[in-house]
Amino acid sequence: MKHLVIANWKMNPMSLKEAISLAKEEDKKDVVIIPPTPYIPALQTVVKKGSLGVQDVDPINAVNGPYTSALSPAFLKKFGVRYTIIGHSEARANLGESDAIIAHKIKSALDAGIIPILCVGETKEVRDMGYTKAREFVLDQLERGLDLIKGGVGKIIIAYEPVWAISTNNEGVADDSEGAGEMIQNIKAHLSSSMKLWAQYKIIGVYGGSVGVNNVGVFLKERSIDGFLVGSASLRSKEFLRIVEIVNG
Ligand code: PEP
């Protein structure tokens, strides 16, 4: 199976011109390009081999209507959006996003036919208490985030992103590959242990946290890892394309 490589551009680049040229370069099969939402309409015609995603959705279950400020998954789908990140640690920390809101977003995304990428991951403080505590923390986030969709059907991506490994610019602070592989294995085992609830879902586990050309090969050896969520390196198209090449040949 080919691995999925997800490019999270965060709040970059600064101009539509740059966004279009970056998207043209990074548009490859099995790649999901996730730009800031204002660039979505323009990129709809640029991203052809890969797919488009957004960094967030609102938990609104409607295609349109009197929902001031909201962008529902069903509305965004009309602009070619196929994936959405939900519960990124930066949104949890900076926008005060709670597990309850995250659970609603996951449900409304799935109801609209958008594939949610649920981000889970422990903070440095939790990790310093040991791997067992980190696993408890991550599985708890997982449970809460998926709380409203038990027994449903669809495709869900779980991104394991240890908070302390994000945006270190690949300077050696990325999670150790075995730890990441084991956590994603734990996530999958946790979901399949309650098979009745999750049997109808296709669960994909990806790793994110300072993935770059220097470390992606090691993570790739972990059999539980089905793909990567790439932040900073996705803004450097040459590096990003090299990652895609290493991952999918
Ligand atoms: C992210 O923010 O989802 C991420 C993985 O960023 P980076 O690759 O820069 O650590």
Boltz pocket constraint, residues with backbone or C-beta under 6 A from the ligand:
constraints:
  - pocket:
      binder: B
      contacts: [[A, 8], [A, 161], [A, 165], [A, 166], [A, 167], [A, 168], [A, 169], [A, 208], [A, 209], [A, 210], [A, 211], [A, 229], [A, 230], [A, 231], [A, 232], [A, 233]]
      max_distance: 6.0
